[in-house]
Amino acid sequence: FGRFERRALKEYGTGLGLSIVVKAVERSGGRTWVEDRVPGDHTQGAVFVVELMAA
């Protein structure tokens, strides 16, 4: 989730959203990752997982 990276140039946005989330989650001791929505088939979308530490 690099800063200023975007999937398509036609889309609006700065490309900062996921990189900000990743930094905030990592600083709090959590983890983030991406999985295929349909296991083994990346063409069917993605699931973005955020795992936070219990307070």
Backbone hydrogen bonds, N-H to C=O, Kabsch-Sander energy under -0.5 kcal/mol:
donor,donor_aa,acceptor,acceptor_aa,energy
4,F,15,G,-1.0
5,E,2,G,-1.4
5,E,15,G,-0.8
11,E,8,A,-0.9
20,I,16,L,-2.3
21,V,17,G,-2.0
22,V,18,L,-2.9
23,K,19,S,-2.1
24,A,20,I,-2.4
25,V,21,V,-2.8
26,E,22,V,-2.7
27,R,23,K,-2.4
28,S,24,A,-1.1
29,G,26,E,-1.5
30,G,25,V,-2.8
31,R,51,E,-2.3
33,W,49,V,-1.9
35,E,47,V,-2.4
37,R,45,G,-2.0
38,V,41,D,-0.6
41,D,38,V,-2.8
44,Q,41,D,-1.5
45,G,42,H,-0.8
47,V,35,E,-2.8
49,V,33,W,-3.2
49,V,47,V,-0.6
51,E,31,R,-3.1
52,L,50,V,-0.6
